[in-house]
Amino acid sequence: MTQDSPQNKPATASEPRDQSRAKLWGGRFSEPTDAFVERFTASVDFDRRLYREDILGSQAHARMLAKVGVLTADEAERIIAGLDAIRDEIAAGEFDWQVGREDVHMNIEARLIERIGDVGKKLHTGRSRNDQIATDIRLWLRAAIDEILELIRGYQRGLVDLAEREADTIMPGFTHLQTAQPVTFGHHMLAWYEMLDRDAERLGECRRRVNQLPLGAAALAGTPYPLDREYVAGLLGFDGVTRNSLDAVSDRDFAIEFSAAAATLMMHLSRQAEELVLWTSAQFDFIELPDRYCTGSSIMPQKKNPDVPELVRGKTGRVYGHLTSLLTLMKSQPLAYNKDNQEDKEPLFDTVDTLLGSLRAFADMVPNLAVRRTNTLAATTRGFATATDLADYLVERGVAFRDAHEVVGRAVRLAQERGVDLAQLALEDLQSLSGAVGEDVHGVLTAEGSVAARKLTGGTAPEQVRHQAAAARERLAAVDGAAQSAT
């Protein structure tokens, strides 16, 4: 923030005050708000992005007030039409957002009164900005979760396509970033799919807790007006209403829960990003990313930098930070609403923006990467990836596993001394280490034989990869069908 920015500009006694714009809550006050305080406490610069939700909630509230007889039908229609016009003004960029009106709610309400007169003053009957903002955030976050879930499903479909395409492609599997056992590239992509599946499940559960209506809790104690909260919940698509007015206006658990799920999702994307960065390096050279997701160097013409995965890896930290911010924000707040809660929106907004951008990038970039199959296969011959297969072979021939482990360890040492892979050791060499070794031993020492043998449920065999990919595609189709039915 620059030194001459509005929030840093010092207020002075001689600074002019705009006395023509009285606060909608100003009856109890004998002097205007200090200019610095006005700027310091205003949230309109960031909460204006909730204008659609604020107008939608206000229109539902007006319809309900007419239903219970607090407004006439004509008054409600004038309010609803006025709010429609304000929404159009904002969408067209013609709305005059004023810091003196503090927030999105007061800006819209003040403009409504300007447009339709005193009847606009009746809109706030039976509600407070406390339950109003809680409603707005829930409406906004619900829509954001729906968009995130749609992007996750799109990315998952791309991963399934890639898994089927690379079901036979052999690559090293790693533990401790050391070559462990051969796997298929398709199997690896389905592991990423499973991460995202859990993310989608968490977000779906979070959405159910988000989708409760707080409107009607008013400031903290409810209201004496005969509001029909369930009617408003139905109009706005909420599953139900909050049960306690104190909790309703002060609760931000849903935002914290979402941020925790978002942090986990970003952690998964960051793990994937790390592998993409490694695999594109000359030291691995397993894949090539589409050019549109990479950049070059200003000095080194040969460079093709995986900037998008690197940025996603980096942006994960800011999402972690937002989760910590929200937890810290809420940790010492007594019931009910406190001004601290104004600080919940910017972390939440940026978390959603970061998630959406990261998912959009990965959903197109990863399914369109090119796999260097020759290189991934060659890499399995470095690091003795079929050592466990040799141990399993010996166990099948009656050797105790710990004895088999010892034999294979000696075989690895012999191969290291000769500078060859296990599959390149002569039959006589292997038989000298164990009498259980037969002439068929080399069949299990190839990477192809290793992955083909692992065909149990969840295994890396090509046939199992195709089976799991087909099952994943069916699950995605079922989710899409359920989503269409819900709408």
C-alpha positions in Angstrom: 0.0 0.0 0.0 1.5 3.4 -1.0 1.9 6.2 1.5 -0.8 8.3 -0.1 -3.4 5.5 -0.2 -6.7 6.2 1.5 -6.1 4.0 4.5 -2.7 5.6 5.3 -3.7 9.2 4.7 -3.8 10.9 8.1 -7.0 12.6 9.2 -6.7 16.2 10.4 -9.1 18.4 12.3 -9.3 20.7 9.3 -10.2 17.9 6.9 -13.7 18.5 5.4 -16.6 16.2 6.4 -19.5 15.5 4.0 -22.4 16.4 6.3 -24.9 15.9 3.5 -24.7 12.1 3.8 -26.2 11.2 7.1 -25.6 7.7 8.4 -28.5 5.4 8.3 -27.7 4.5 11.9 -26.7 8.0 13.0 -29.6 9.0 15.3 -27.8 8.3 18.5 -24.6 10.2 17.6 -23.9 13.9 18.2 -20.9 14.3 15.9 -19.9 12.8 12.5 -17.5 9.9 12.3 -13.9 10.9 12.1 -12.6 10.8 8.5 -9.8 8.3 9.3 -12.2 6.1 11.3 -14.6 6.1 8.4 -12.0 4.9 6.0 -10.4 2.5 8.5 -13.7 0.7 9.3 -15.2 0.7 5.8 -15.4 -2.6 4.0 -17.1 -1.6 0.8 -13.9 -1.8 -1.2 -13.9 -5.6 -0.8 -17.4 -6.6 0.2 -19.0 -5.0 -2.8 -18.4 -8.2 -4.6 -21.3 -9.6 -2.6 -23.7 -7.3 -4.2 -25.6 -10.0 -6.1 -26.1 -12.0 -3.0 -27.0 -9.0 -0.9 -29.7 -8.0 -3.4 -31.0 -11.6 -3.8 -31.3 -11.9 0.0 -33.0 -8.5 0.3 -35.5 -9.4 -2.4 -36.4 -12.7 -0.6 -36.7 -10.7 2.7 -39.1 -8.2 1.0 -41.2 -11.0 -0.4 -41.4 -12.6 3.1 -42.3 -9.3 4.7 -45.2 -8.9 2.3 -46.3 -12.5 3.0 -46.5 -11.9 6.7 -48.2 -8.5 6.3 -45.3 -6.2 7.4 -45.2 -4.8 3.9 -48.0 -4.4 1.4 -47.7 -6.3 -1.9 -47.2 -3.0 -3.7 -44.4 -1.9 -1.3 -42.6 -5.2 -1.8 -42.8 -5.0 -5.6 -41.4 -1.5 -5.5 -38.5 -2.6 -3.3 -37.8 -5.7 -5.5 -38.0 -3.6 -8.7 -35.7 -1.0 -7.2 -33.2 -3.6 -6.2 -33.3 -5.0 -9.8 -32.4 -1.6 -11.1 -29.6 -1.2 -8.6 -28.2 -4.6 -9.6 -28.2 -3.5 -13.2 -26.4 -0.2 -12.3 -23.7 -2.1 -10.5 -23.3 -4.7 -13.3 -22.9 -1.8 -15.8 -20.3 -0.1 -13.7 -22.6 2.9 -13.1 -23.0 2.6 -9.3 -21.5 5.2 -7.0 -19.9 3.2 -4.2 -19.3 5.5 -1.3 -16.9 4.8 1.6 -19.0 7.0 3.8 -21.8 4.4 3.5 -19.4 1.8 4.9 -20.3 -1.5 3.3 -22.2 -3.2 0.5 -25.4 -3.3 2.5 -25.6 0.4 3.4 -24.6 1.5 -0.1 -27.4 -0.6 -1.7 -30.0 0.4 0.9 -29.1 4.1 0.7 -29.4 3.9 -3.1 -32.7 2.1 -2.8 -34.1 4.9 -0.7 -32.8 7.5 -3.2 -34.6 5.6 -6.0 -37.9 4.7 -4.5 -38.3 7.0 -1.5 -39.3 6.2 2.1 -40.7 2.8 1.3 -37.1 1.7 0.8 -36.6 2.4 4.5 -38.9 -0.4 5.4 -36.7 -3.1 3.8 -34.5 -3.4 6.9 -37.5 -4.3 9.2 -36.8 -7.5 11.2 -33.1 -7.8 10.2 -29.7 -6.6 11.0 -26.5 -6.2 9.0 -25.2 -9.0 11.3 -27.6 -11.7 9.9 -27.6 -10.0 6.5 -23.8 -10.4 6.0 -23.9 -14.0 7.3 -26.5 -14.7 4.7 -24.6 -13.0 1.9 -21.4 -14.9 2.7 -23.2 -18.3 2.8 -24.9 -17.6 -0.5 -21.6 -16.5 -2.1 -19.6 -19.4 -0.7 -22.3 -21.9 -1.7 -22.0 -20.8 -5.3 -18.2 -20.8 -5.1 -18.2 -24.4 -3.8 -20.4 -25.4 -6.7 -18.0 -23.9 -9.2 -15.0 -25.5 -7.5 -16.7 -28.9 -7.5 -17.5 -28.6 -11.2 -13.8 -27.8 -11.9 -12.6 -30.7 -9.8 -14.9 -33.0 -11.8 -13.6 -31.6 -15.0 -10.0 -32.2 -13.9 -10.8 -35.7 -12.7 -12.3 -36.5 -16.2 -9.1 -35.3 -17.7 -7.0 -37.5 -15.4 -9.2 -40.5 -16.3 -8.6 -39.9 -20.0 -4.9 -39.6 -19.3 -4.8 -42.7 -17.2 -6.5 -44.8 -19.9 -4.2 -43.4 -22.6 -1.1 -44.3 -20.5 -2.4 -47.5 -18.9 0.5 -49.5 -20.4 3.2 -46.8 -19.9 5.8 -48.0 -17.4 7.6 -45.6 -15.0 9.4 -45.9 -11.7 7.4 -45.6 -8.6 9.2 -43.8 -5.8 9.5 -43.9 -2.0 11.8 -41.3 -0.4 12.2 -40.1 -4.0 14.3 -43.2 -4.6 13.3 -45.8 -7.2 11.1 -48.4 -5.5 9.0 -50.5 -7.9 7.7 -50.2 -11.4 4.2 -48.7 -11.8 2.2 -47.5 -14.7 1.8 -43.8 -15.5 -2.0 -44.4 -15.7 -1.9 -45.8 -12.2 -0.1 -42.7 -11.0 -2.7 -40.4 -12.5 -5.5 -42.3 -10.8 -3.7 -41.7 -7.5 -4.1 -38.0 -8.2 -7.8 -38.7 -9.1 -8.3 -40.2 -5.6 -6.9 -37.2 -3.9 -9.4 -35.0 -5.7 -12.2 -37.4 -4.9 -11.6 -36.9 -1.2 -11.4 -33.2 -1.8 -14.8 -33.2 -3.5 -16.3 -35.2 -0.8 -15.0 -32.8 1.9 -16.3 -29.8 0.0 -19.7 -31.4 -0.5 -20.0 -32.0 3.2 -18.9 -28.4 3.9 -21.5 -27.2 1.5 -24.3 -28.9 3.5 -23.2 -27.0 6.6 -22.9 -23.7 4.6 -26.4 -24.1 3.3 -28.3 -23.0 6.5 -30.1 -19.6 6.5 -29.1 -17.2 9.3 -31.5 -14.4 8.2 -34.0 -13.8 11.0 -31.5 -13.9 13.8 -31.3 -10.1 13.4 -28.6 -8.5 15.5 -28.2 -11.4 18.0 -31.5 -12.2 19.7 -34.0 -12.7 16.9 -36.9 -10.3 16.2 -40.4 -9.7 17.5 -41.7 -9.5 13.9 -43.6 -12.6 12.7 -41.0 -13.5 10.1 -41.3 -16.7 8.1 -37.7 -17.9 8.1 -38.5 -21.2 6.4 -40.2 -19.4 3.6 -37.0 -17.3 3.0 -34.9 -20.4 3.1 -37.0 -22.0 0.4 -36.8 -18.9 -1.8 -33.0 -18.8 -1.5 -32.4 -22.6 -1.8 -31.2 -23.2 1.7 -31.7 -26.6 3.3 -32.9 -25.1 6.6 -32.5 -22.3 9.1 -30.0 -21.8 11.8 -31.3 -22.9 15.2 -29.7 -20.3 17.5 -29.7 -16.6 16.9 -26.5 -15.9 18.9 -24.6 -18.5 17.0 -26.1 -17.6 13.6 -24.7 -14.1 13.5 -21.3 -14.9 15.0 -20.5 -18.3 13.4 -17.8 -18.5 10.9 -17.1 -22.2 11.3 -18.3 -22.8 7.8 -15.7 -20.4 6.4 -13.0 -22.0 8.4 -14.1 -25.5 7.4 -14.1 -24.5 3.7 -10.7 -22.9 4.1 -9.4 -26.1 5.7 -10.8 -28.2 2.8 -9.3 -25.6 0.4 -5.9 -25.9 2.1 -6.0 -29.7 1.7 -7.0 -29.4 -1.9 -4.2 -26.9 -2.6 -1.8 -29.3 -0.8 -2.8 -32.0 -3.2 -2.3 -29.7 -6.2 1.0 -28.7 -4.8 2.2 -32.3 -4.5 1.1 -32.8 -8.1 2.9 -29.6 -9.1 6.1 -30.8 -7.5 6.0 -34.0 -9.5 5.3 -32.1 -12.7 8.3 -29.8 -12.0 10.5 -32.8 -11.3 9.3 -34.7 -14.3 9.9 -31.8 -16.8 13.5 -31.4 -15.6 16.3 -32.7 -17.8 17.3 -35.0 -14.9 13.9 -36.9 -15.3 12.6 -35.8 -18.7 9.4 -37.9 -18.2 6.9 -35.4 -19.6 6.5 -32.3 -21.6 3.9 -29.7 -20.6 2.0 -27.7 -23.2 3.9 -24.6 -24.3 1.0 -22.4 -23.3 1.6 -23.3 -19.6 5.3 -22.5 -19.6 7.6 -19.5 -20.1 11.1 -18.9 -21.3 14.2 -17.3 -19.9 15.2 -13.7 -20.7 18.9 -14.8 -20.9 18.9 -18.6 -21.5 17.2 -19.4 -24.8 17.0 -23.1 -24.2 14.8 -22.8 -21.1 11.2 -23.9 -20.9 10.1 -23.2 -17.4 7.1 -24.9 -15.7 5.9 -21.6 -14.2 2.3 -22.6 -13.7 3.0 -25.7 -11.5 5.6 -23.6 -9.6 3.1 -20.9 -9.0 0.4 -23.3 -7.8 3.0 -24.8 -5.5 3.8 -21.3 -4.2 0.1 -20.1 -3.9 -0.6 -23.1 -1.6 1.2 -21.1 1.1 -1.1 -18.2 0.8 -4.2 -20.5 1.2 -2.6 -22.0 4.3 -2.1 -18.4 5.6 -5.7 -17.6 5.0 -6.8 -20.6 7.1 -4.6 -19.5 9.9 -5.9 -15.9 9.6 -9.5 -17.1 10.0 -8.7 -19.4 12.9 -6.8 -16.6 14.6 -9.6 -14.1 13.8 -12.2 -16.2 15.6 -10.2 -17.7 18.5 -10.9 -14.9 21.1 -14.3 -13.6 20.1 -17.1 -13.6 22.7 -20.6 -14.1 21.5 -22.1 -12.6 19.4 -21.1 -10.5 16.4 -17.9 -8.4 16.7 -16.4 -6.0 14.2 -13.4 -8.4 13.9 -15.6 -10.5 11.6 -15.2 -7.9 8.9 -11.8 -9.4 8.4 -13.2 -12.8 7.3 -14.0 -11.8 3.7 -10.7 -11.0 2.1 -9.0 -14.3 3.2 -12.1 -16.2 2.0 -12.3 -14.3 -1.3 -8.7 -14.8 -2.1 -8.8 -18.5 -1.1 -11.6 -19.1 -3.6 -9.9 -17.0 -6.3 -6.7 -19.0 -5.8 -8.4 -22.3 -5.9 -10.4 -21.5 -9.0 -7.3 -20.3 -10.9 -5.2 -23.3 -9.9 -7.9 -25.8 -10.8 -8.6 -24.2 -14.2 -4.9 -24.4 -15.0 -4.5 -28.0 -14.0 -7.7 -29.2 -15.6 -6.3 -28.2 -19.0 -2.6 -28.5 -18.5 -2.3 -32.0 -17.0 -4.5 -34.0 -19.4 -2.7 -32.4 -22.4 0.9 -33.2 -21.2 3.0 -35.5 -23.4 4.6 -38.6 -21.8 8.1 -39.6 -22.9 7.5 -43.3 -22.6 11.0 -44.4 -23.6 12.5 -42.3 -20.8 10.0 -43.5 -18.2 10.7 -47.1 -19.1 14.4 -46.6 -19.1 14.3 -45.0 -15.7 12.9 -48.2 -14.2 16.2 -50.0 -15.0 18.0 -47.5 -12.7 17.6 -48.3 -9.1 16.8 -52.0 -9.2 13.0 -51.5 -9.3 12.2 -55.2 -9.6 14.1 -56.2 -6.5 10.8 -56.9 -4.6 9.6 -59.0 -7.5 12.7 -61.3 -7.1 11.9 -61.5 -3.3 8.3 -62.5 -4.0 9.5 -65.0 -6.6 11.7 -66.7 -4.0 8.9 -66.7 -1.4 6.6 -68.4 -3.9 9.2 -71.2 -4.0 9.3 -71.7 -0.3 11.9 -69.3 0.9 11.0 -67.4 4.0 10.6 -63.7 3.2 13.4 -62.5 5.5 15.8 -65.1 3.9 14.5 -63.9 0.4 15.2 -60.3 1.4 18.8 -61.2 2.3 19.3 -63.1 -1.0 18.0 -60.2 -3.0 20.1 -57.7 -1.1 23.2 -59.7 -2.1 21.9 -59.8 -5.7 21.6 -56.0 -5.7 25.1 -55.6 -4.4 26.4 -58.0 -7.1 24.6 -56.0 -9.8 26.0 -52.7 -8.4 29.5 -54.1 -8.6 29.0 -55.1 -12.2 27.2 -51.9 -13.2 24.1 -53.7 -14.4 20.4 -54.1 -13.5 19.1 -57.2 -11.8 17.5 -58.4 -15.1 21.0 -58.3 -16.7 22.6 -60.7 -14.1 23.2 -64.2 -15.6 21.1 -67.1 -14.5 24.1 -68.7 -13.0 24.8 -65.7 -10.9 21.3 -65.7 -9.4 21.3 -69.4 -8.8 24.6 -69.1 -6.9 22.8 -66.9 -4.4 19.8 -69.3 -3.9 19.0 -72.8 -5.0 15.4 -71.7 -5.4 16.1 -69.7 -8.5 14.8 -71.4 -11.6 15.2 -70.8 -15.3 12.1 -68.7 -15.4 13.5 -66.0 -13.0 14.1 -63.4 -15.7 10.4 -63.3 -16.5 9.8 -61.6 -13.2 12.7 -59.2 -13.4 11.3 -57.1 -16.2 9.3 -54.0 -15.5 6.5 -55.3 -17.8 6.3 -58.5 -15.8 6.4 -56.6 -12.5 3.4 -54.4 -13.3 1.4 -57.1 -15.0 1.5 -59.2 -11.9 0.0 -56.6 -9.7 -3.6 -56.9 -10.9 -5.5 -57.1 -7.6 -8.0 -54.3 -6.9 -6.1 -51.0 -6.7 -3.0 -52.4 -8.3 -0.8 -51.0 -11.0 -1.4 -53.6 -13.8 -2.6 -52.1 -17.0 -5.8 -54.2 -16.9 -6.5 -52.9 -13.4 -5.8 -49.3 -14.4 -8.4 -49.6 -17.2 -10.9 -51.2 -14.9 -10.4 -48.5 -12.3 -10.6 -45.7 -14.9 -13.9 -47.1 -16.2 -15.3 -47.2 -12.6 -14.1 -43.7 -12.0 -15.8 -42.5 -15.2 -19.1 -44.2 -14.0 -18.9 -42.4 -10.6 -18.3 -39.1 -12.3 -21.3 -39.7 -14.6 -23.4 -40.5 -11.5 -22.3 -37.2 -9.8 -23.1 -35.2 -12.9 -26.5 -36.8 -13.1 -27.2 -36.1 -9.5 -26.1 -32.4 -10.0 -28.5 -32.1 -13.0 -31.4 -33.5 -11.0 -30.7 -31.1 -8.2 -31.0 -28.1 -10.5 
